[in-house]
Amino acid sequence: MEDCKRRGSTLAEIESAEENDWIKKNLLEHLFQGKTITEWTVSVLWIGGNCPRRSKDKEKCRWQADNSEFSYHNWHDDDPSGDGPCVFLAKDGKWADYPCKHERFYVCEKAA
């Protein structure tokens, strides 16, 4: 994500269930607190994952910043679906792949 790069950061790489839950609780739930979500696609955050298009193989997904394998993942049951290549965190805390062309909220991270 170009905006993350301008800020000297990358899209978030979620490396544990605790980090996933923190982002879900502190960012997703806060963003949409008290709002009625009528379209599911607005209640997601892009994260830094990348999966080959038309591939449903979880082992082929990587973090965009350094092409490293996921040490943790939290996919929806039917994901990755091959729709990718980008990965989002949904309001329920689960991940899915989806075409990158769609504008969504996103979460950046900086190395400490």
C-alpha positions as CSV (number, residue, x, y, z in Angstrom):
1,M,0.0,0.0,0.0
2,E,1.5,3.3,-1.1
3,D,0.2,5.2,1.8
4,C,2.0,2.9,4.3
5,K,5.2,3.3,2.3
6,R,4.9,7.1,2.5
7,R,4.7,6.7,6.2
8,G,7.8,4.5,6.4
9,S,5.7,1.4,7.2
10,T,4.1,-1.6,5.6
11,L,0.7,-3.2,5.7
12,A,0.4,-5.1,9.0
13,E,1.8,-8.7,9.3
14,I,-0.3,-10.4,11.9
15,E,1.8,-13.0,13.6
16,S,-0.3,-14.3,16.5
17,A,-3.9,-14.8,17.7
18,E,-3.3,-12.1,20.2
19,E,-2.3,-9.5,17.6
20,N,-5.2,-10.6,15.4
21,D,-7.6,-10.1,18.3
22,W,-6.1,-6.7,19.2
23,I,-6.5,-5.4,15.7
24,K,-10.1,-6.7,15.6
25,K,-11.0,-5.2,18.9
26,N,-9.2,-1.9,18.8
27,L,-9.4,-1.1,15.1
28,L,-12.3,-2.9,13.4
29,E,-14.8,-2.9,16.3
30,H,-13.9,0.7,17.1
31,L,-14.2,1.9,13.5
32,F,-17.7,0.4,13.1
33,Q,-19.0,0.8,16.7
34,G,-22.7,1.7,16.7
35,K,-22.9,1.7,12.9
36,T,-25.1,-0.6,10.9
37,I,-23.0,-2.3,8.3
38,T,-25.1,-2.9,5.2
39,E,-22.3,-4.1,2.9
40,W,-19.8,-6.6,4.3
41,T,-16.9,-5.3,2.2
42,V,-16.8,-2.0,4.1
43,S,-16.2,-3.7,7.4
44,V,-12.8,-5.1,6.6
45,L,-9.1,-4.0,6.8
46,W,-6.4,-4.8,4.3
47,I,-3.5,-6.5,5.9
48,G,-0.1,-7.3,4.3
49,G,-0.8,-10.8,3.0
50,N,-0.6,-11.8,-0.6
51,C,-1.9,-15.1,-2.2
52,P,-1.4,-16.2,-5.8
53,R,-4.6,-15.7,-7.8
54,R,-6.6,-18.8,-8.5
55,S,-4.7,-20.7,-5.8
56,K,-6.5,-22.0,-2.7
57,D,-3.2,-23.3,-1.2
58,K,-2.6,-21.6,2.2
59,E,1.1,-22.5,2.0
60,K,1.6,-20.3,-1.1
61,C,0.4,-17.2,0.7
62,R,3.2,-14.8,1.9
63,W,3.7,-11.4,3.6
64,Q,4.1,-8.7,0.9
65,A,6.9,-6.8,2.7
66,D,9.5,-9.6,2.7
67,N,7.9,-12.6,1.0
68,S,8.0,-14.6,4.3
69,E,5.6,-17.4,5.1
70,F,2.8,-16.8,7.5
71,S,3.7,-18.0,11.0
72,Y,0.0,-17.5,12.0
73,H,-3.2,-17.3,10.0
74,N,-6.9,-17.1,10.7
75,W,-8.6,-17.9,7.4
76,H,-12.4,-18.2,6.9
77,D,-13.3,-21.8,6.3
78,D,-13.3,-21.4,2.5
79,D,-10.3,-19.2,2.2
80,P,-8.0,-18.5,0.6
81,S,-10.5,-18.8,-2.3
82,G,-8.2,-17.9,-5.1
83,D,-9.9,-14.5,-5.5
84,G,-6.8,-12.7,-4.2
85,P,-4.1,-11.7,-4.3
86,C,-4.7,-9.3,-1.4
87,V,-5.7,-10.4,2.1
88,F,-8.1,-8.7,4.5
89,L,-9.1,-9.1,8.1
90,A,-12.9,-9.2,8.4
91,K,-15.0,-7.8,11.2
92,D,-15.3,-11.3,12.7
93,G,-11.5,-11.5,12.9
94,K,-11.2,-14.1,10.1
95,W,-9.1,-13.6,6.9
96,A,-10.0,-13.8,3.3
97,D,-8.3,-13.1,-0.1
98,Y,-9.8,-10.6,-2.4
99,P,-8.8,-8.6,-5.5
100,C,-6.7,-5.6,-4.5
101,K,-8.5,-3.1,-6.7
102,H,-11.2,-2.6,-4.1
103,E,-10.8,0.4,-1.8
104,R,-11.0,-0.6,1.8
105,F,-9.6,0.6,5.1
106,Y,-6.1,-0.8,5.9
107,V,-3.7,-1.1,8.8
108,C,0.0,-0.2,8.6
109,E,2.8,-1.2,11.0
110,K,6.3,0.2,11.6
111,A,9.2,-1.8,12.9
112,A,10.1,-0.8,16.4
